[in-house]
């Protein structure tokens, strides 16, 4: 019982998955922020192209 508890404490597989999850969440947050910042500019560009067509 004690041996399995010690081996579970030294297992880093779960921590690695959590780290990957944090990295994915940060990448998603950056993507959302970029889209929010330049979304208005892109919308106005498409509107301008649409009106000229």
N, CA, C and O atoms as a CHARMM CRD file, in Angstrom:
* protein
*
  212
    1    1 UNK  N      0.83000  -1.19400   0.00000 PROA 1      0.00000
    2    1 UNK  CA     0.00000   0.00000   0.00000 PROA 1      0.00000
    3    1 UNK  C      0.86800   1.24900   0.00000 PROA 1      0.00000
    4    1 UNK  O      0.63200   2.17000  -0.78100 PROA 1      0.00000
    5    2 UNK  N      1.85700   1.28500   0.85700 PROA 2      0.00000
    6    2 UNK  CA     2.74700   2.44800   0.93300 PROA 2      0.00000
    7    2 UNK  C      3.56700   2.58600  -0.34200 PROA 2      0.00000
    8    2 UNK  O      3.84400   3.69500  -0.80000 PROA 2      0.00000
    9    3 UNK  N      3.95000   1.45200  -0.90700 PROA 3      0.00000
   10    3 UNK  CA     4.74800   1.47100  -2.13600 PROA 3      0.00000
   11    3 UNK  C      3.94300   2.06200  -3.30000 PROA 3      0.00000
   12    3 UNK  O      4.48600   2.82800  -4.09500 PROA 3      0.00000
   13    4 UNK  N      2.67600   1.71800  -3.40500 PROA 4      0.00000
   14    4 UNK  CA     1.85100   2.26400  -4.48500 PROA 4      0.00000
   15    4 UNK  C      1.57200   3.74500  -4.27600 PROA 4      0.00000
   16    4 UNK  O      1.46500   4.49000  -5.25000 PROA 4      0.00000
   17    5 UNK  N      1.45200   4.18800  -3.03400 PROA 5      0.00000
   18    5 UNK  CA     1.25000   5.60500  -2.74300 PROA 5      0.00000
   19    5 UNK  C      2.48200   6.41500  -3.12300 PROA 5      0.00000
   20    5 UNK  O      2.36200   7.49900  -3.69300 PROA 5      0.00000
   21    6 UNK  N      3.65500   5.89900  -2.81400 PROA 6      0.00000
   22    6 UNK  CA     4.90400   6.59100  -3.15900 PROA 6      0.00000
   23    6 UNK  C      5.07200   6.64900  -4.67200 PROA 6      0.00000
   24    6 UNK  O      5.49500   7.67400  -5.20700 PROA 6      0.00000
   25    7 UNK  N      4.74600   5.56100  -5.36900 PROA 7      0.00000
   26    7 UNK  CA     4.87200   5.56900  -6.82800 PROA 7      0.00000
   27    7 UNK  C      3.87400   6.53900  -7.46100 PROA 7      0.00000
   28    7 UNK  O      4.17100   7.14700  -8.48900 PROA 7      0.00000
   29    8 UNK  N      2.69800   6.68700  -6.85700 PROA 8      0.00000
   30    8 UNK  CA     1.71200   7.62800  -7.37600 PROA 8      0.00000
   31    8 UNK  C      2.17800   9.06900  -7.16400 PROA 8      0.00000
   32    8 UNK  O      1.89600   9.93200  -7.99600 PROA 8      0.00000
   33    9 UNK  N      2.87700   9.33900  -6.07900 PROA 9      0.00000
   34    9 UNK  CA     3.38200  10.68300  -5.82900 PROA 9      0.00000
   35    9 UNK  C      4.49700  11.06200  -6.79300 PROA 9      0.00000
   36    9 UNK  O      4.67300  12.24000  -7.10300 PROA 9      0.00000
   37   10 UNK  N      5.24900  10.08300  -7.26600 PROA 10     0.00000
   38   10 UNK  CA     6.34600  10.35300  -8.18400 PROA 10     0.00000
   39   10 UNK  C      5.90400  10.33200  -9.64700 PROA 10     0.00000
   40   10 UNK  O      6.69100  10.66300 -10.53400 PROA 10     0.00000
   41   11 UNK  N      4.66500   9.95200  -9.90600 PROA 11     0.00000
   42   11 UNK  CA     4.14700   9.91300 -11.27300 PROA 11     0.00000
   43   11 UNK  C      3.88800  11.33400 -11.75000 PROA 11     0.00000
   44   11 UNK  O      3.11700  12.07000 -11.13400 PROA 11     0.00000
   45   12 UNK  N      4.52800  11.71800 -12.84200 PROA 12     0.00000
   46   12 UNK  CA     4.40000  13.08300 -13.34900 PROA 12     0.00000
   47   12 UNK  C      3.54700  13.16500 -14.61000 PROA 12     0.00000
   48   12 UNK  O      3.47000  14.22400 -15.23200 PROA 12     0.00000
   49   13 UNK  N      2.91200  12.07600 -14.99100 PROA 13     0.00000
   50   13 UNK  CA     2.11900  12.07600 -16.21100 PROA 13     0.00000
   51   13 UNK  C      0.92200  13.02800 -16.10600 PROA 13     0.00000
   52   13 UNK  O      0.62000  13.74200 -17.06200 PROA 13     0.00000
   53   14 UNK  N      0.25300  13.04500 -14.97900 PROA 14     0.00000
   54   14 UNK  CA    -0.87700  13.93900 -14.78900 PROA 14     0.00000
   55   14 UNK  C     -0.45900  15.39800 -14.78800 PROA 14     0.00000
   56   14 UNK  O     -1.17200  16.24800 -15.32200 PROA 14     0.00000
   57   15 UNK  N      0.68700  15.69700 -14.19500 PROA 15     0.00000
   58   15 UNK  CA     1.18700  17.07100 -14.17100 PROA 15     0.00000
   59   15 UNK  C      1.52400  17.54200 -15.57500 PROA 15     0.00000
   60   15 UNK  O      1.29400  18.70300 -15.91400 PROA 15     0.00000
   61   16 UNK  N      2.05800  16.66600 -16.37800 PROA 16     0.00000
   62   16 UNK  CA     2.38000  17.02600 -17.75800 PROA 16     0.00000
   63   16 UNK  C      1.12200  17.35400 -18.53600 PROA 16     0.00000
   64   16 UNK  O      1.10800  18.30100 -19.32300 PROA 16     0.00000
   65   17 UNK  N      0.07300  16.58800 -18.32900 PROA 17     0.00000
   66   17 UNK  CA    -1.19000  16.85100 -19.01500 PROA 17     0.00000
   67   17 UNK  C     -1.77000  18.19100 -18.57900 PROA 17     0.00000
   68   17 UNK  O     -2.33200  18.92000 -19.39600 PROA 17     0.00000
   69   18 UNK  N     -1.63800  18.51500 -17.31000 PROA 18     0.00000
   70   18 UNK  CA    -2.12000  19.80400 -16.82200 PROA 18     0.00000
   71   18 UNK  C     -1.32300  20.93700 -17.45400 PROA 18     0.00000
   72   18 UNK  O     -1.89100  21.96300 -17.82600 PROA 18     0.00000
   73   19 UNK  N     -0.02000  20.75900 -17.57700 PROA 19     0.00000
   74   19 UNK  CA     0.80800  21.78200 -18.22100 PROA 19     0.00000
   75   19 UNK  C      0.39200  21.98200 -19.67000 PROA 19     0.00000
   76   19 UNK  O      0.29500  23.11900 -20.13100 PROA 19     0.00000
   77   20 UNK  N      0.14700  20.89700 -20.39400 PROA 20     0.00000
   78   20 UNK  CA    -0.31900  21.02800 -21.77000 PROA 20     0.00000
   79   20 UNK  C     -1.67400  21.72800 -21.82600 PROA 20     0.00000
   80   20 UNK  O     -1.92400  22.52400 -22.73100 PROA 20     0.00000
   81   21 UNK  N     -2.53100  21.44300 -20.88300 PROA 21     0.00000
   82   21 UNK  CA    -3.83100  22.10800 -20.83200 PROA 21     0.00000
   83   21 UNK  C     -3.69500  23.60400 -20.61100 PROA 21     0.00000
   84   21 UNK  O     -4.41600  24.39300 -21.22200 PROA 21     0.00000
   85   22 UNK  N     -2.77700  23.99600 -19.74500 PROA 22     0.00000
   86   22 UNK  CA    -2.54200  25.42200 -19.49500 PROA 22     0.00000
   87   22 UNK  C     -1.98500  26.09600 -20.74000 PROA 22     0.00000
   88   22 UNK  O     -2.38200  27.21500 -21.06500 PROA 22     0.00000
   89   23 UNK  N     -1.07800  25.43900 -21.43600 PROA 23     0.00000
   90   23 UNK  CA    -0.51300  26.00000 -22.66500 PROA 23     0.00000
   91   23 UNK  C     -1.60000  26.18100 -23.71400 PROA 23     0.00000
   92   23 UNK  O     -1.65200  27.22300 -24.36800 PROA 23     0.00000
   93   24 UNK  N     -2.46400  25.19700 -23.88900 PROA 24     0.00000
   94   24 UNK  CA    -3.55600  25.29500 -24.86500 PROA 24     0.00000
   95   24 UNK  C     -4.50500  26.42500 -24.48500 PROA 24     0.00000
   96   24 UNK  O     -4.97400  27.15700 -25.35700 PROA 24     0.00000
   97   25 UNK  N     -4.79200  26.57500 -23.20400 PROA 25     0.00000
   98   25 UNK  CA    -5.67800  27.65900 -22.76000 PROA 25     0.00000
   99   25 UNK  C     -5.05200  29.02500 -23.02400 PROA 25     0.00000
  100   25 UNK  O     -5.75500  29.95400 -23.42100 PROA 25     0.00000
  101   26 UNK  N     -3.75500  29.16100 -22.81300 PROA 26     0.00000
  102   26 UNK  CA    -3.08200  30.43100 -23.09000 PROA 26     0.00000
  103   26 UNK  C     -3.07700  30.75000 -24.58500 PROA 26     0.00000
  104   26 UNK  O     -3.27900  31.90000 -24.97400 PROA 26     0.00000
  105   27 UNK  N     -2.85000  29.75300 -25.41000 PROA 27     0.00000
  106   27 UNK  CA    -2.87800  29.96200 -26.85900 PROA 27     0.00000
  107   27 UNK  C     -4.27000  30.38100 -27.30200 PROA 27     0.00000
  108   27 UNK  O     -4.41300  31.27800 -28.13300 PROA 27     0.00000
  109   28 UNK  N     -5.29400  29.74300 -26.75700 PROA 28     0.00000
  110   28 UNK  CA    -6.66400  30.11000 -27.10800 PROA 28     0.00000
  111   28 UNK  C     -6.97900  31.52900 -26.66500 PROA 28     0.00000
  112   28 UNK  O     -7.64100  32.26800 -27.39500 PROA 28     0.00000
  113   29 UNK  N     -6.52100  31.92300 -25.48800 PROA 29     0.00000
  114   29 UNK  CA    -6.76700  33.27800 -24.99900 PROA 29     0.00000
  115   29 UNK  C     -6.08800  34.31700 -25.89100 PROA 29     0.00000
  116   29 UNK  O     -6.66100  35.37100 -26.16900 PROA 29     0.00000
  117   30 UNK  N     -4.87400  34.02100 -26.33400 PROA 30     0.00000
  118   30 UNK  CA    -4.17100  34.94500 -27.23500 PROA 30     0.00000
  119   30 UNK  C     -4.90400  35.05000 -28.57000 PROA 30     0.00000
  120   30 UNK  O     -5.04700  36.14800 -29.10800 PROA 30     0.00000
  121   31 UNK  N     -5.36500  33.93400 -29.10500 PROA 31     0.00000
  122   31 UNK  CA    -6.10800  33.95500 -30.37000 PROA 31     0.00000
  123   31 UNK  C     -7.38600  34.77600 -30.24200 PROA 31     0.00000
  124   31 UNK  O     -7.70900  35.56100 -31.13400 PROA 31     0.00000
  125   32 UNK  N     -8.10700  34.60400 -29.15800 PROA 32     0.00000
  126   32 UNK  CA    -9.34300  35.36100 -28.94200 PROA 32     0.00000
  127   32 UNK  C     -9.03700  36.84800 -28.81300 PROA 32     0.00000
  128   32 UNK  O     -9.76800  37.67700 -29.35300 PROA 32     0.00000
  129   33 UNK  N     -7.97100  37.19200 -28.11000 PROA 33     0.00000
  130   33 UNK  CA    -7.60500  38.59700 -27.94700 PROA 33     0.00000
  131   33 UNK  C     -7.22200  39.23000 -29.27700 PROA 33     0.00000
  132   33 UNK  O     -7.59800  40.37000 -29.54900 PROA 33     0.00000
  133   34 UNK  N     -6.47900  38.50700 -30.10800 PROA 34     0.00000
  134   34 UNK  CA    -6.08100  39.03000 -31.41200 PROA 34     0.00000
  135   34 UNK  C     -7.29600  39.24300 -32.30500 PROA 34     0.00000
  136   34 UNK  O     -7.40800  40.26800 -32.97600 PROA 34     0.00000
  137   35 UNK  N     -8.20100  38.27800 -32.31100 PROA 35     0.00000
  138   35 UNK  CA    -9.41300  38.41700 -33.12700 PROA 35     0.00000
  139   35 UNK  C    -10.25300  39.58500 -32.63100 PROA 35     0.00000
  140   35 UNK  O    -10.82000  40.32400 -33.43600 PROA 35     0.00000
  141   36 UNK  N    -10.33900  39.76000 -31.32600 PROA 36     0.00000
  142   36 UNK  CA   -11.11900  40.87400 -30.78400 PROA 36     0.00000
  143   36 UNK  C    -10.47900  42.21700 -31.13400 PROA 36     0.00000
  144   36 UNK  O    -11.18800  43.19000 -31.39100 PROA 36     0.00000
  145   37 UNK  N     -9.15400  42.27900 -31.14800 PROA 37     0.00000
  146   37 UNK  CA    -8.47000  43.54000 -31.43400 PROA 37     0.00000
  147   37 UNK  C     -8.53500  43.92300 -32.90700 PROA 37     0.00000
  148   37 UNK  O     -8.75100  45.09200 -33.22800 PROA 37     0.00000
  149   38 UNK  N     -8.35200  42.96000 -33.80800 PROA 38     0.00000
  150   38 UNK  CA    -8.32000  43.30200 -35.22600 PROA 38     0.00000
  151   38 UNK  C     -9.62700  42.97900 -35.94300 PROA 38     0.00000
  152   38 UNK  O     -9.73900  43.20000 -37.14900 PROA 38     0.00000
  153   39 UNK  N    -10.59600  42.47100 -35.23300 PROA 39     0.00000
  154   39 UNK  CA   -11.87200  42.10600 -35.85600 PROA 39     0.00000
  155   39 UNK  C    -12.57800  43.29400 -36.47800 PROA 39     0.00000
  156   39 UNK  O    -13.12800  43.18300 -37.57300 PROA 39     0.00000
  157   40 UNK  N    -12.56900  44.42400 -35.79800 PROA 40     0.00000
  158   40 UNK  CA   -13.22100  45.61600 -36.33000 PROA 40     0.00000
  159   40 UNK  C    -12.55500  46.10900 -37.59900 PROA 40     0.00000
  160   40 UNK  O    -13.23700  46.52100 -38.53700 PROA 40     0.00000
  161   41 UNK  N    -11.23900  46.07200 -37.63900 PROA 41     0.00000
  162   41 UNK  CA   -10.50800  46.50200 -38.83700 PROA 41     0.00000
  163   41 UNK  C    -10.80100  45.59100 -40.02700 PROA 41     0.00000
  164   41 UNK  O    -10.96700  46.06500 -41.15100 PROA 41     0.00000
  165   42 UNK  N    -10.86200  44.31600 -39.78300 PROA 42     0.00000
  166   42 UNK  CA   -11.15000  43.37000 -40.85800 PROA 42     0.00000
  167   42 UNK  C    -12.58100  43.57000 -41.35500 PROA 42     0.00000
  168   42 UNK  O    -12.83800  43.51500 -42.55800 PROA 42     0.00000
  169   43 UNK  N    -13.50100  43.80100 -40.43500 PROA 43     0.00000
  170   43 UNK  CA   -14.88800  44.02300 -40.81900 PROA 43     0.00000
  171   43 UNK  C    -15.01500  45.26500 -41.68700 PROA 43     0.00000
  172   43 UNK  O    -15.73500  45.24900 -42.68500 PROA 43     0.00000
  173   44 UNK  N    -14.33300  46.33300 -41.32500 PROA 44     0.00000
  174   44 UNK  CA   -14.41000  47.55000 -42.13100 PROA 44     0.00000
  175   44 UNK  C    -13.75600  47.34600 -43.49600 PROA 44     0.00000
  176   44 UNK  O    -14.21700  47.91100 -44.48700 PROA 44     0.00000
  177   45 UNK  N    -12.70700  46.56100 -43.56200 PROA 45     0.00000
  178   45 UNK  CA   -12.06700  46.27300 -44.84700 PROA 45     0.00000
  179   45 UNK  C    -13.00400  45.49400 -45.75400 PROA 45     0.00000
  180   45 UNK  O    -13.11500  45.81200 -46.93900 PROA 45     0.00000
  181   46 UNK  N    -13.68000  44.48500 -45.22700 PROA 46     0.00000
  182   46 UNK  CA   -14.62700  43.71300 -46.03300 PROA 46     0.00000
  183   46 UNK  C    -15.81400  44.57800 -46.45200 PROA 46     0.00000
  184   46 UNK  O    -16.31200  44.44500 -47.57000 PROA 46     0.00000
  185   47 UNK  N    -16.26000  45.44500 -45.58200 PROA 47     0.00000
  186   47 UNK  CA   -17.36000  46.34700 -45.92200 PROA 47     0.00000
  187   47 UNK  C    -16.95300  47.28300 -47.05300 PROA 47     0.00000
  188   47 UNK  O    -17.73600  47.52700 -47.97100 PROA 47     0.00000
  189   48 UNK  N    -15.74000  47.80400 -46.99200 PROA 48     0.00000
  190   48 UNK  CA   -15.23900  48.68800 -48.04400 PROA 48     0.00000
  191   48 UNK  C    -15.14500  47.94900 -49.37800 PROA 48     0.00000
  192   48 UNK  O    -15.55700  48.47900 -50.41000 PROA 48     0.00000
  193   49 UNK  N    -14.61200  46.74600 -49.36300 PROA 49     0.00000
  194   49 UNK  CA   -14.51600  45.95100 -50.59800 PROA 49     0.00000
  195   49 UNK  C    -15.90300  45.63300 -51.13800 PROA 49     0.00000
  196   49 UNK  O    -16.12500  45.68700 -52.34800 PROA 49     0.00000
  197   50 UNK  N    -16.82700  45.30600 -50.26200 PROA 50     0.00000
  198   50 UNK  CA   -18.18300  44.98400 -50.67300 PROA 50     0.00000
  199   50 UNK  C    -18.87000  46.17800 -51.31800 PROA 50     0.00000
  200   50 UNK  O    -19.56000  46.02600 -52.32600 PROA 50     0.00000
  201   51 UNK  N    -18.69000  47.35600 -50.75100 PROA 51     0.00000
  202   51 UNK  CA   -19.34300  48.54600 -51.30200 PROA 51     0.00000
  203   51 UNK  C    -18.73700  48.93900 -52.65200 PROA 51     0.00000
  204   51 UNK  O    -19.43300  49.48400 -53.50900 PROA 51     0.00000
  205   52 UNK  N    -17.43900  48.66400 -52.84200 PROA 52     0.00000
  206   52 UNK  CA   -16.79700  48.99000 -54.11800 PROA 52     0.00000
  207   52 UNK  C    -17.17100  48.00400 -55.21700 PROA 52     0.00000
  208   52 UNK  O    -17.11200  48.33400 -56.40100 PROA 52     0.00000
  209   53 UNK  N    -17.55200  46.80500 -54.82500 PROA 53     0.00000
  210   53 UNK  CA   -17.98400  45.83200 -55.83400 PROA 53     0.00000
  211   53 UNK  C    -19.37100  46.19000 -56.30500 PROA 53     0.00000
  212   53 UNK  O    -19.93100  45.50000 -57.15700 PROA 53     0.00000
